[in-house]
Amino acid sequence: MSTFSTSLDPYLPANSPLHRLDARVKLPFTLALILVTSLLPVGAWLAYLLIWVLLLSLAALSTLGIPLVLKRALIAIPFFLAALPLLFTGPEPRITLFTIQDWNFIISQPGLIRLVSIALKSWLSVQAAIILSLSTPFSEIAVALRALRLPKLFIGIISLMWRYLFLMVDQTVRLLRARASRSATLPQRRDLKPGGSLGWRARVTGGMAGHLFLRSLERSDRVYAAMLSRGYDGEQRSLAAPPLSRSDWLLLLMGLLILVFISLIGLLTGG
């Protein structure tokens, strides 16, 4: 597996209490946190703050660093952009932010509150998912999904998708390396653009996409045939996980109670 494909794995090993915690505790708590965050009322600022404090505490407990979590949480920006029309389509009252000559920039005050609420809830939910992925290997997440009694077919699809992703990335890296070796790259001449014109680049990119699709189908057939020859019958098997300890159950119960408390605060303070 190439260095580029291994860098796709979000898990970062560390010797922290959060890393040592059983995934069957972390996954249900994370799902409950995301559900509670998404269901908080619009404008429940105190509840949003409490959720963020909880997430920052978990990030600090993981010893991976709060800046790393905040940096990766920037992927929530598209959710903010998708909700941007609420500024102009929301109900009354409306606010005039500024005026340029005869043109007034008018936004909806309820739309602004909804926009900020959606952005915050998306940002907090993404942080929760990032903390889980940083501190938990995918194999343990799959075990936790089985413990939640999710359909075996669903877990199998997720597991295969995760494994095939790295195969496709390796194939993409090989194609890019082959393209670079055939495009007359001259690193000592920065004024020259290797690879020809824009049209040439577009043709090569289209050919690479089609080639990647065909090679992915071919390789997936080979991998699946190898799995069948080793007894694969559609179910991902693993060693039976030991039962959760009493301390694990207490931690999970305490975390859920904290989320219930934050939910009540959100209901009381939300708009």
C-alpha positions as CSV (number, residue, x, y, z in Angstrom):
1,M,0.0,0.0,0.0
2,S,1.4,3.4,-1.0
3,T,2.2,6.2,1.4
4,F,-0.6,8.3,-0.2
5,S,-3.2,5.7,0.3
6,T,-2.2,5.0,3.9
7,S,-2.5,8.8,4.6
8,L,-6.2,8.5,3.7
9,D,-6.8,6.5,6.9
10,P,-7.9,9.1,9.5
11,Y,-6.9,6.9,12.5
12,L,-3.9,8.3,14.4
13,P,-2.5,5.8,17.0
14,A,-1.8,7.2,20.4
15,N,-1.8,6.0,24.0
16,S,-4.7,8.0,25.4
17,P,-7.7,7.2,27.5
18,L,-10.0,7.9,24.5
19,H,-8.0,5.5,22.3
20,R,-8.1,2.8,24.9
21,L,-11.9,3.2,25.3
22,D,-14.0,0.4,23.7
23,A,-15.4,1.3,20.3
24,R,-18.8,-0.1,21.5
25,V,-18.9,2.8,23.9
26,K,-17.5,5.5,21.6
27,L,-19.7,4.7,18.5
28,P,-23.1,4.8,20.3
29,F,-22.1,8.0,22.1
30,T,-20.9,9.7,19.0
31,L,-24.1,8.7,17.1
32,A,-26.2,10.0,20.0
33,L,-24.2,13.2,20.1
34,I,-24.7,13.9,16.4
35,L,-28.4,13.1,16.7
36,V,-28.8,15.4,19.7
37,T,-26.9,18.2,18.0
38,S,-28.9,17.9,14.8
39,L,-32.2,18.0,16.8
40,L,-31.3,21.0,18.9
41,P,-33.7,24.0,18.3
42,V,-32.6,26.9,16.2
43,G,-30.8,29.6,18.3
44,A,-30.0,27.3,21.3
45,W,-26.6,29.0,21.7
46,L,-26.0,27.8,25.2
47,A,-26.5,24.2,24.2
48,Y,-24.2,24.6,21.2
49,L,-21.6,26.0,23.5
50,L,-21.9,23.0,25.9
51,I,-21.6,20.6,23.0
52,W,-18.5,22.3,21.8
53,V,-17.0,22.3,25.3
54,L,-17.7,18.5,25.5
55,L,-16.0,18.0,22.1
56,L,-13.0,20.0,23.0
57,S,-12.7,18.0,26.2
58,L,-12.7,14.8,24.2
59,A,-10.2,16.2,21.7
60,A,-7.9,17.1,24.6
61,L,-8.4,13.6,26.1
62,S,-7.3,12.0,22.9
63,T,-3.9,13.8,23.1
64,L,-4.1,14.4,19.4
65,G,-4.6,18.2,19.8
66,I,-7.5,20.5,19.5
67,P,-6.1,22.4,16.5
68,L,-6.0,19.1,14.5
69,V,-9.7,18.5,15.1
70,L,-10.6,22.1,14.3
71,K,-8.6,22.1,11.1
72,R,-10.2,18.9,9.8
73,A,-13.6,20.2,10.8
74,L,-13.4,22.8,8.0
75,I,-14.9,20.2,5.7
76,A,-18.2,21.4,7.1
77,I,-18.0,24.6,5.1
78,P,-20.1,23.2,2.2
79,F,-23.0,22.8,4.6
80,F,-22.8,26.5,5.4
81,L,-22.7,27.4,1.8
82,A,-25.8,25.2,1.1
83,A,-27.8,27.1,3.7
84,L,-26.7,30.5,2.6
85,P,-29.9,31.3,0.6
86,L,-31.7,31.3,4.0
87,L,-30.3,34.8,4.4
88,F,-32.5,36.1,1.6
89,T,-35.5,33.8,1.6
90,G,-36.2,33.9,5.4
91,P,-39.3,35.5,6.8
92,E,-39.7,38.9,8.3
93,P,-38.3,41.0,10.0
94,R,-35.6,42.0,7.6
95,I,-32.4,44.0,8.2
96,T,-30.5,46.3,6.0
97,L,-26.8,45.6,6.5
98,F,-25.4,48.4,4.2
99,T,-26.4,50.5,1.3
100,I,-24.3,51.1,-1.9
101,Q,-25.8,54.1,-3.8
102,D,-29.4,53.1,-4.5
103,W,-28.9,49.4,-3.7
104,N,-29.7,48.0,-0.2
105,F,-28.3,44.7,1.0
106,I,-31.2,43.3,3.0
107,I,-31.3,40.0,4.8
108,S,-33.8,38.1,7.0
109,Q,-33.1,38.2,10.7
110,P,-34.7,34.7,11.3
111,G,-32.9,33.5,8.2
112,L,-29.6,34.7,9.7
113,I,-30.3,32.8,13.0
114,R,-31.2,29.6,11.1
115,L,-28.1,29.9,8.9
116,V,-25.8,30.3,11.9
117,S,-27.5,27.5,13.7
118,I,-27.2,25.1,10.8
119,A,-23.5,26.0,10.3
120,L,-22.8,25.4,14.0
121,K,-24.7,22.1,14.2
122,S,-22.9,20.9,11.0
123,W,-19.5,22.0,12.4
124,L,-20.1,20.3,15.8
125,S,-21.4,17.1,14.2
126,V,-18.3,16.9,11.9
127,Q,-16.0,17.4,14.9
128,A,-17.7,14.5,16.7
129,A,-17.2,12.2,13.7
130,I,-13.6,13.3,13.3
131,I,-12.7,12.6,16.9
132,L,-14.2,9.1,16.6
133,S,-12.3,8.4,13.4
134,L,-9.0,9.8,14.8
135,S,-9.2,7.6,17.9
136,T,-10.7,4.4,16.6
137,P,-9.5,2.0,13.9
138,F,-12.0,1.0,11.2
139,S,-11.9,-2.6,12.3
140,E,-13.1,-1.7,15.8
141,I,-15.8,0.5,14.3
142,A,-17.0,-2.5,12.3
143,V,-17.1,-4.6,15.5
144,A,-19.1,-1.8,17.2
145,L,-21.6,-1.8,14.3
146,R,-22.1,-5.5,14.7
147,A,-22.7,-4.9,18.4
148,L,-25.4,-2.4,17.5
149,R,-27.2,-5.3,15.6
150,L,-27.1,-3.5,12.3
151,P,-27.8,-5.7,9.2
152,K,-24.8,-7.9,8.2
153,L,-25.2,-6.9,4.6
154,F,-24.9,-3.2,5.5
155,I,-21.8,-3.8,7.6
156,G,-20.3,-5.9,4.7
157,I,-20.9,-3.2,2.2
158,I,-19.2,-0.6,4.4
159,S,-16.2,-2.8,5.1
160,L,-15.7,-3.7,1.4
161,M,-16.1,-0.1,0.3
162,W,-13.4,0.9,2.8
163,R,-11.0,-1.7,1.5
164,Y,-11.7,-1.1,-2.2
165,L,-11.1,2.6,-1.6
166,F,-7.4,2.0,-0.9
167,L,-7.1,-0.2,-4.0
168,M,-8.6,2.5,-6.2
169,V,-6.3,5.1,-4.7
170,D,-3.2,2.9,-5.4
171,Q,-4.4,2.5,-9.0
172,T,-4.8,6.3,-9.3
173,V,-1.3,6.9,-8.0
174,R,0.1,4.5,-10.6
175,L,-1.8,6.3,-13.4
176,L,-0.5,9.7,-12.2
177,R,3.0,8.4,-12.0
178,A,2.8,7.0,-15.6
179,R,1.4,10.3,-16.8
180,A,4.2,12.2,-15.2
181,S,6.8,9.9,-16.7
182,R,5.4,10.5,-20.3
183,S,4.7,14.2,-20.1
184,A,8.3,15.5,-20.6
185,T,8.5,17.0,-17.1
186,L,11.4,19.4,-16.8
187,P,11.7,20.4,-13.1
188,Q,14.8,22.6,-13.8
189,R,12.7,24.8,-16.1
190,R,10.0,26.5,-14.1
191,D,8.9,28.6,-17.0
192,L,7.8,25.6,-19.0
193,K,4.5,23.8,-18.4
194,P,4.9,20.0,-18.8
195,G,2.2,18.0,-20.6
196,G,1.3,20.2,-23.5
197,S,-1.8,22.4,-24.0
198,L,-5.0,22.5,-22.0
199,G,-6.8,20.4,-24.6
200,W,-4.1,17.7,-24.3
201,R,-4.4,17.7,-20.5
202,A,-8.2,17.3,-20.8
203,R,-7.9,14.4,-23.2
204,V,-5.4,12.7,-21.0
205,T,-7.5,13.2,-17.9
206,G,-10.6,11.8,-19.7
207,G,-8.5,8.8,-20.8
208,M,-7.2,8.3,-17.2
209,A,-10.7,8.4,-15.8
210,G,-11.9,5.7,-18.2
211,H,-8.8,3.6,-17.7
212,L,-9.2,3.9,-14.0
213,F,-12.9,2.7,-14.2
214,L,-11.9,-0.4,-16.3
215,R,-8.9,-1.2,-14.2
216,S,-11.0,-0.9,-11.0
217,L,-13.6,-3.3,-12.4
218,E,-10.9,-5.8,-13.5
219,R,-9.2,-5.6,-10.1
220,S,-12.4,-5.9,-8.1
221,D,-13.2,-9.1,-10.0
222,R,-9.8,-10.5,-9.1
223,V,-10.1,-9.5,-5.5
224,Y,-13.6,-11.0,-5.2
225,A,-12.5,-14.2,-6.8
226,A,-9.6,-14.4,-4.3
227,M,-12.1,-13.8,-1.5
228,L,-14.4,-16.6,-2.7
229,S,-11.5,-19.0,-3.0
230,R,-10.8,-18.3,0.7
231,G,-14.3,-19.1,1.8
232,Y,-16.0,-15.7,1.7
233,D,-19.8,-16.1,1.9
234,G,-20.9,-12.5,2.2
235,E,-20.3,-12.0,5.9
236,Q,-17.4,-10.3,7.5
237,R,-16.3,-12.5,10.4
238,S,-14.1,-11.6,13.4
239,L,-13.2,-12.9,16.8
240,A,-16.0,-12.5,19.4
241,A,-15.4,-9.3,21.3
242,P,-15.4,-9.6,25.1
243,P,-18.4,-8.2,27.0
244,L,-18.3,-4.6,28.1
245,S,-17.1,-4.0,31.6
246,R,-19.1,-2.2,34.3
247,S,-17.0,0.9,33.9
248,D,-17.7,1.0,30.2
249,W,-21.4,0.8,30.8
250,L,-21.2,3.5,33.4
251,L,-19.2,5.8,31.0
252,L,-21.7,5.3,28.2
253,L,-24.6,5.9,30.6
254,M,-22.9,9.1,32.0
255,G,-22.3,10.4,28.4
256,L,-25.9,9.8,27.4
257,L,-27.1,11.6,30.5
258,I,-25.0,14.5,29.7
259,L,-26.5,14.6,26.2
260,V,-30.0,14.5,27.7
261,F,-29.1,17.4,30.0
262,I,-27.8,19.4,27.0
263,S,-31.0,18.6,25.1
264,L,-33.1,19.9,27.9
265,I,-31.1,23.1,28.0
266,G,-31.5,23.5,24.2
267,L,-35.3,23.0,24.5
268,L,-35.5,25.7,27.2
269,T,-33.2,28.2,25.6
270,G,-33.8,27.6,21.9
271,G,-36.0,29.8,19.7
